[in-house]
Amino acid sequence: MPPRTPRAGFTLLELVLMLVLLAVVASAGMSWYFDRSTVTLRNAGELLVEDLKIAQQRAAFAADTTRVSFSNGGYRIANSAGVLIQNPRTALPFERDYGRDAVFRGVSIEQVDFGAGRTHISFDAQGVPDGSGSVLLTFQGDRLELQLDASGYAKLIVRASDGDQGPVLAPQPAR
């Protein structure tokens, strides 16, 4: 009988063990990454900027005023009649509730200042905001401020509990 030549490659057991090991490392790494409060805040802030863009674009496209109203738990986007508009991502009424969203659970809106005690911003039929102001998001002691100017440019500034401060996103048009 001729001698057996060694075969190149991996056994099925070796491949399965490597896949299991990679899955464990990936899940641990992902949970560590998403437990960081600045990551959660940045994602919540970026989503808020995107939602403001949607509200602004909807106002211009429909030639109708669109209003974004903020509360401690989130925000809602409605037309001039007060009816919630349809979220283009989900086809559901446009209401963002941080308490119900597992990714943003614990994020809250600490302060909204659009002048004269207003907790909302409206975009007119041309998509122009009716003023400027800011929204302060918080999560686990860290803070992120969204600043919206009267021309519709939005800027996010992280204000971390360890004193870290600086722009997260460069100014960008909400439109």
CORLIN-V970937 format. One record per residue. N is the residue number from 0. PHI is phi in whole degrees, -180 to 180 (none if undefined). D_LAST is the distance of its C-alpha to the last C-alpha in whole Angstrom. Layout:
{{N:PHI:D_LAST} {N:PHI:D_LAST}}
This chain:
{{0:none:78} {1:-72:75} {2:-67:73} {3:-76:70} {4:-91:67} {5:-65:64} {6:-96:61} {7:-86:57} {8:123:54} {9:-117:54} {10:-81:55} {11:-61:53} {12:-62:54} {13:-64:52} {14:-65:49} {15:-64:49} {16:-62:49} {17:-66:47} {18:-64:44} {19:-63:45} {20:-62:45} {21:-63:42} {22:-64:40} {23:-65:42} {24:-64:40} {25:-65:37} {26:-67:37} {27:-66:38} {28:-66:35} {29:-67:32} {30:-65:34} {31:-64:34} {32:-63:31} {33:-79:29} {34:-79:31} {35:-72:30} {36:-65:28} {37:-68:25} {38:-69:24} {39:-62:24} {40:-64:22} {41:-61:20} {42:-65:19} {43:-64:18} {44:-67:16} {45:-65:14} {46:-67:14} {47:-63:13} {48:-62:10} {49:-62:9} {50:-67:10} {51:-64:8} {52:-62:5} {53:-62:8} {54:-62:9} {55:-66:6} {56:-66:6} {57:-63:10} {58:-61:10} {59:-69:9} {60:-67:11} {61:-87:14} {62:51:14} {63:-144:15} {64:-62:14} {65:-123:13} {66:-119:14} {67:-108:14} {68:-107:18} {69:-105:19} {70:-136:23} {71:-59:25} {72:-91:25} {73:162:21} {74:-157:19} {75:-137:18} {76:-121:15} {77:-131:17} {78:-85:17} {79:-65:19} {80:-86:22} {81:88:21} {82:-86:22} {83:-60:20} {84:-79:17} {85:-84:18} {86:-73:16} {87:-66:16} {88:-81:17} {89:-117:20} {90:64:21} {91:-105:22} {92:-56:21} {93:-81:18} {94:-140:20} {95:-108:20} {96:-119:23} {97:-63:24} {98:-69:28} {99:-90:28} {100:-93:26} {101:-58:28} {102:-68:26} {103:-109:24} {104:-58:28} {105:102:29} {106:-77:25} {107:-138:25} {108:-97:23} {109:-82:25} {110:-150:23} {111:-130:20} {112:-138:20} {113:-113:18} {114:85:21} {115:54:24} {116:75:25} {117:-73:21} {118:-114:20} {119:-147:17} {120:-132:14} {121:-118:13} {122:-112:10} {123:-77:12} {124:-64:13} {125:-100:10} {126:85:7} {127:-90:9} {128:-69:10} {129:-86:14} {130:163:14} {131:-126:14} {132:172:16} {133:-146:17} {134:-131:18} {135:-108:21} {136:-97:21} {137:-131:25} {138:-161:27} {139:49:31} {140:87:31} {141:-92:28} {142:-133:25} {143:-134:21} {144:-110:19} {145:-100:15} {146:-113:14} {147:-118:11} {148:-93:12} {149:-66:12} {150:-90:9} {151:100:7} {152:-85:8} {153:-114:10} {154:-137:13} {155:-105:16} {156:-128:19} {157:-86:22} {158:-128:25} {159:-75:28} {160:-65:31} {161:-88:33} {162:92:31} {163:-63:29} {164:-144:26} {165:170:23} {166:-67:20} {167:-88:19} {168:-126:15} {169:-68:15} {170:-53:12} {171:-145:8} {172:-69:5} {173:-70:4} {174:-95:0}}
